[in-house]
Amino acid sequence: MSELLGRVNAFRAAFARRQAAETVELPEYPGVFAVRDMEFALSHEHNHLVVTGPGTDPAALPGLAARWLGPRRQYAIAALEEEPGERATPVLAEAGYERSTAVVLARDTAGCELPERAARPAELAELRAVIRRQQSEWYKGEELGRQLTDRRAARLRGAERVHFLAARTPDGEVAAWVDLYLDPVAGLAQVEDLVTASPHRGAGYGDTLLATGLALAAEAGIPQLFLLADAADWPREWYGRRGFTEIGRSHSFHSR
């Protein structure tokens, strides 16, 4: 594992702990902890088992998830490092879990400057309606959509500095949005949930958000920005054309 990937994984684990309403440390199971938040009970991001290293037998993971996450329709386990995730895959498949893989992409921020029409910070209250509309296109269920929208409030606890950026049309309508997490001490920034609303796709708003995030990271003295992209979907190539390179992979598992 590269030094940069090690720092990224440490940042991700710390973010999960900070934003959690409750963290369950499991010292008898090295490299494993659980995060819980009943306010957002339908959000896997806020209720899942986190595996940070190879110290625990993968066979123990389904039982730990069931015990420490409580009764749920579906359980989630995240393996931040690729190798422990690979080892856990056959065991979790046997237990009824499906796997998805994310690539960790990163690039330097040196020389990045704000675009001419830069994205601007926005309050959650301003973004809520447009995010909720987009969620309704992707997911069924009023309560699920509400929780997946409102869970952003918990993310404010996740990093030293958290910004919600919005790119707007010429008449001021929010066209796209992204989370930006800044940690100058770790020397890392992350962009997460970069989304362009359906009516505004193909107009360059995603580029505006990404360029703004890179510039703000550089302005904060942070040398590297990373993000996660689905290994099987097109955005990884989109980011690759914008200077991001793969530094690692991680796996997520969801019970069927």
N, C-alpha and C positions, 0 to 999 in steps of 0.2 A: 504494500500500500504506500502511495506517495505521501509526503509530508502534507501537501495541500489537501488531499482526500481525508487524511486523518483529522485535520482541523475542521473540514466540512462536516464530517460525521459527529465530531464533538459538538459543533454548533447545533446540528439538528437535534441531538439528544438533549442539549440544554434548552433549546426552544420548546421541545415537547414538555419538559418539566416545568418551565416557567409559565406557560400558558395554561397548564392543567389546573383545574379546580382542586384536584387531589392526585398526588403521586404515591404509588405503592412501591417502595423499595423492597427487593427480594434478595437479601444478602446471601441466602443459601443457594441461590441460583445466579451465579456470576454472569454479569453482562445482560441482565434482564430486569426490566421494571414495567409497571403498568401505569397508565394515565387514565383518569376518569373525570367526567363532567356531566352530571345529570341534567344540567340546564340545556345541554346539547346532546342528549342521549342518542339521537339518531346519526350523529356525526362520528364516523370512524376515526377521523383525525383527533378527536378529543376523548375517544374511548378505545384504546387499543394496547396491546402488549408490544413493547419495544425491545428488540434484541440488538445490543451494541457490540457483541463479540462472540467468540466461539466457546465460551466457558460452560455452557449448559447443554445437556443432551437434548437434541430436538424432540425426542419422544415426550419430554415433559411439557412442551409448549401448549398443546391443546388443553391439557388439564389446568395449567396455570391461567390460560385465558378464561376458561369457564369459571374458575374459582374467583379470580380477582376482578373480572369485569362484570360478574353477576349475570343473571338471566337476560339473554339478548336474542333477537331474531337471527343475528349474524355476528360472528366474532372476527376481529381483525388483528393481525400480527405483522409488524414491520421489522425486517432484518436490514439494518443500515449498511452492513458490510456484505459484499457479494458472496464470499466463501461460506459464511454461516448460513446464508439464505439458500445456497445451492445444497448444502448438506441437509437442510431442513425440508427441502422440497418433496422428496419421496415420502417422508414420514407424514408431512402435513397433507399431502395428496391422499394418502391412505385414510387420514382422519376426516376427509371431506372438504379440504381447503383447495381453492383455486389460487394460482399465482399470477401476479402481474409484475413487470420489471420496469424500473425507471433508470434512465441514464443520468449521471451527474455531469453536467456541462459547466465549464468555467472559462473565463477569459480575464485578461488584465484590464484595468480601468485607466491606465496611463494615457494621457492625451485626450481623454473623452471630454467633450464639451456639450453644454446644453444646446439642443436644436433650436432653430429660430422660433418655432411655436412649441415650446416645451410643455410637457404635462405639468400640472400643478397639484399640490396636496389638496385633498378633499376630506370633509367630515363624513363619518359613516352615515349620518342622517341624510346627507345629500345623495349618497350612492345607493341607499337601501332600495329605492323603488326600481332603479334600472337593473340592479343585481337580481332582485326578486323576479322581475320579468324574465331575465335570462334563465334563471333557475327553473322557472315554470316550463320552459321549452325542453329542458333536459330531463327533469324528474317529475314524476307524478306524486301528488299528495301535498296538501296545503301545509301540514305541520313539518314535513321533511324540507320543503322549500324554505319555510320560515327559519328553521334551525341552520340550514346551510348558508343562509344569508346573514343571520344575526351572529353566527359564531365568530365573525371577524372581530367582534369586541374583545374576545378572549385573546386574540393574537396580539393585541396591544401590550400584553404582558410578556410576550415571547422573546423580545430582543431589546437591547439598550435603546435603540431608536426604531420606531415603526411608523412608516408613512403609507397612507393610501393615496395613490396618484391617479389622476383622471386626465384623459385627453378629451378635448371638447371640439365640437363642430364650430364653424365660424359664428353661429348664432348662440353658442354657449351650451348646447345640449351635451351631456356626457355621452361620448361615443365608445370609450374603452377605459379600462381600469386595471390596476395591478397593485399588489402589496410590495413594499420595499422594506427590507430589514437591514439595519446597519449595526455592525459591531466593530468599532474602531480598535478595541483591545485585541480581538481575535484577528483583525485585519481582513474581515470578510463582510460581504454584503450578499443578500439573496433577493431575487425577485420571485414572486409566487402568485399563481392565479392570474396570469395575464390573459384578459378576455376582451374581445371587441364585440359589442352588441351586434346582433345579426344584421340590422339594417345598414350598418356602417363598415362592414368588412370589405377589404380590398382597397381602402382609401389611405393606408399608411399609418393608421393610429397605433397599431402595435409597434411599429418602428419608433414612433414618438415616445411611447412609454419606455421602451427598452433603452433608447438613447438617453432619456432623462434619468433613468435609474443608474446607468453607468456613470453619467456626469455627476450626479449627487454623491455616489460612492467615491469617485475621485476627489471631489470637493471635500469630503470628510476624511481624506487621507487613507482610504481603504484601497489596497492594491488589487484585490481580486473580487469578482462577483460571480456567484454560481446560481444555478437553477436546476430543477428536475424536469425531465421530459419523458413521456411514455416511450419506451423503447420500440414500440410497434406502431407509432403514429407519426404523422407528417411534421409536427412542430419541431422535432429534433433536427430535421434537415433545415428547416427555416432558421433556427438558431445557429446551425453550423455555417450558413452563408453569412452570418453576422459576426463571425470571429470566435464562436464558442467551440471548444473541443471537449471530447469525452475524457473524463478523468477517473470514472468508476461507474459502478452499477449497484443498485440495491433492489430488494424484493419485498413485495407486500403480499400478504395472504389473507383471503376472506373465506369464511366457511360458507358452504352452499346451503 
